[in-house]
């Protein structure tokens, strides 16, 4: 799980999160991950409708994917993006908690 901040109700990556996206790219360029494909999974908190959260989480996962591709140069064929909305809350007792808004990178193999 990577802490990437977005503007409220937006898929725009906040400038203070560009370092985290850069670290993702560095990891993908490491010898250990060369040739592996990555799934970017976007999550939201429990605010808003389920449909809206699903769409927003997909847009956020796509924003991370796009940033890794351009300007960071990761090959598009190595990255998939999916949004799950509010379906996998980290803190289900507090659906609106900030820790529920996150992005996961999952190694899905070669």
Sine and cosine of phi, psi and omega as CSV:
sin_phi,cos_phi,sin_psi,cos_psi,sin_omega,cos_omega
0.00,0.00,0.77,-0.64,-0.04,-1.00
-0.91,-0.41,0.72,-0.70,0.02,-1.00
-0.99,0.11,0.98,-0.18,0.07,-1.00
-0.88,-0.48,0.81,-0.58,-0.03,-1.00
-1.00,-0.08,0.66,-0.75,0.07,-1.00
-0.85,-0.52,0.44,-0.90,0.15,-0.99
-0.88,0.48,0.48,-0.88,-0.02,-1.00
-0.82,0.57,0.76,-0.66,0.07,-1.00
0.83,0.55,0.58,0.81,-0.09,-1.00
-0.60,-0.80,0.39,-0.92,0.09,-1.00
-0.98,-0.19,0.16,0.99,0.03,-1.00
-0.98,0.22,0.85,-0.53,0.02,-1.00
-0.95,0.33,0.77,-0.63,0.01,-1.00
-0.94,0.34,0.60,-0.80,-0.03,-1.00
-0.81,0.58,-0.54,0.84,-0.01,-1.00
-0.96,0.30,-0.04,1.00,0.04,-1.00
-0.97,-0.25,-0.03,1.00,-0.01,-1.00
-0.89,0.46,-0.53,0.85,0.04,-1.00
-0.88,0.47,-0.67,0.75,0.01,-1.00
-0.89,0.45,-0.64,0.77,0.03,-1.00
-0.92,0.40,-0.63,0.78,0.07,-1.00
-0.88,0.48,-0.63,0.78,0.05,-1.00
-0.91,0.42,-0.58,0.82,0.08,-1.00
-0.88,0.47,-0.72,0.69,0.00,-1.00
-0.89,0.46,-0.68,0.73,0.04,-1.00
-0.84,0.55,-0.68,0.73,0.00,-1.00
-0.90,0.44,-0.65,0.76,-0.01,-1.00
-0.93,0.36,-0.41,0.91,0.05,-1.00
-1.00,0.05,-0.15,0.99,-0.03,-1.00
-0.91,0.40,0.47,-0.88,0.01,-1.00
-0.85,0.53,-0.47,0.88,-0.03,-1.00
-0.94,0.35,-0.47,0.88,-0.07,-1.00
-0.94,-0.35,0.02,1.00,0.02,-1.00
-0.84,0.54,0.75,-0.66,0.04,-1.00
1.00,0.04,-0.18,0.98,0.01,-1.00
-1.00,0.02,0.49,-0.87,0.06,-1.00
-0.99,-0.16,0.51,-0.86,-0.08,-1.00
-0.83,-0.56,0.67,-0.74,0.12,-0.99
-0.97,-0.25,0.83,-0.55,0.08,-1.00
-0.99,-0.11,0.84,-0.54,-0.04,-1.00
-0.91,-0.41,0.86,-0.51,0.02,-1.00
-0.99,-0.13,0.62,-0.79,0.01,-1.00
-0.76,-0.65,0.46,-0.89,0.10,-0.99
-0.84,-0.55,0.12,-0.99,0.15,-0.99
-0.99,0.12,-0.14,-0.99,-0.08,-1.00
-1.00,0.01,0.07,1.00,0.04,-1.00
-0.96,0.28,0.54,-0.84,0.06,-1.00
1.00,0.09,0.09,-1.00,-0.01,-1.00
-0.97,0.23,0.38,-0.92,0.02,-1.00
-0.86,0.52,-0.67,0.74,0.00,-1.00
-0.90,0.44,-0.70,0.72,0.01,-1.00
-0.90,0.45,-0.70,0.72,-0.01,-1.00
-0.91,0.42,-0.62,0.79,0.04,-1.00
-0.89,0.46,-0.73,0.69,0.01,-1.00
-0.90,0.44,-0.70,0.71,-0.02,-1.00
-0.90,0.43,-0.66,0.75,0.00,-1.00
-0.91,0.42,-0.58,0.81,0.06,-1.00
-0.92,0.39,-0.68,0.73,0.02,-1.00
-0.89,0.47,-0.62,0.78,0.02,-1.00
-0.93,0.35,-0.67,0.74,0.06,-1.00
-0.89,0.46,-0.65,0.76,0.05,-1.00
-0.90,0.43,-0.60,0.80,0.02,-1.00
-0.89,0.45,-0.66,0.75,0.04,-1.00
-0.91,0.41,-0.71,0.70,0.03,-1.00
-0.84,0.54,-0.75,0.66,-0.02,-1.00
-0.87,0.49,-0.65,0.76,0.00,-1.00
-0.92,0.39,-0.59,0.81,0.03,-1.00
-0.93,0.37,-0.56,0.83,-0.01,-1.00
-0.98,0.22,-0.77,0.64,-0.03,-1.00
-0.66,-0.75,0.94,-0.34,0.50,0.87
-0.97,-0.26,0.02,1.00,-0.19,-0.98
-1.00,0.10,-0.16,0.99,0.20,-0.98
0.99,0.15,0.24,0.97,0.06,-1.00
-0.95,0.30,0.69,-0.73,-0.02,-1.00
-0.89,0.45,0.75,-0.66,0.00,-1.00
-0.84,0.54,-0.52,0.86,-0.03,-1.00
-0.93,0.37,-0.21,0.98,-0.01,-1.00
-1.00,-0.05,-0.11,0.99,-0.16,-0.99
-0.76,-0.65,0.80,-0.60,0.15,-0.99
-0.91,-0.41,0.44,-0.90,0.01,-1.00
-0.72,-0.69,0.67,-0.74,0.05,-1.00
-0.58,-0.81,0.59,-0.81,0.07,-1.00
-0.94,-0.35,0.72,-0.69,0.00,-1.00
-0.95,-0.32,-0.01,1.00,-0.01,-1.00
0.90,0.44,-0.74,-0.67,-0.06,-1.00
-0.98,-0.18,0.31,0.95,-0.13,-0.99
-0.95,0.30,-0.40,0.92,-0.04,-1.00
-0.78,-0.63,0.93,0.37,0.01,-1.00
-0.92,0.40,0.72,-0.70,0.11,-0.99
-0.95,0.30,-0.59,0.81,-0.03,-1.00
-0.86,-0.51,0.99,0.11,-0.08,-1.00
-0.94,0.33,-0.34,0.94,0.05,-1.00
-0.97,0.25,-0.33,0.94,0.07,-1.00
-0.75,-0.66,0.99,0.16,-0.09,-1.00
-0.85,0.53,-0.44,0.90,-0.03,-1.00
-1.00,0.00,0.05,1.00,-0.07,-1.00
-0.91,0.42,0.57,-0.82,-0.04,-1.00
-0.87,0.49,-0.55,0.84,-0.04,-1.00
-0.91,0.42,-0.26,0.97,0.06,-1.00
-0.97,0.25,-0.36,0.93,0.03,-1.00
-1.00,0.01,0.97,-0.26,-0.11,-0.99
-0.39,-0.92,0.17,-0.99,0.08,-1.00
-0.79,-0.61,0.71,-0.71,0.06,-1.00
-0.92,-0.40,0.59,-0.81,0.15,-0.99
-0.92,-0.39,0.81,-0.58,-0.04,-1.00
-0.84,-0.54,0.81,-0.59,0.05,-1.00
-0.97,0.25,0.88,-0.48,-0.04,-1.00
-0.95,-0.30,0.21,0.98,0.11,-0.99
1.00,-0.10,-0.13,-0.99,-0.06,-1.00
-1.00,-0.01,0.00,0.00,0.00,0.00
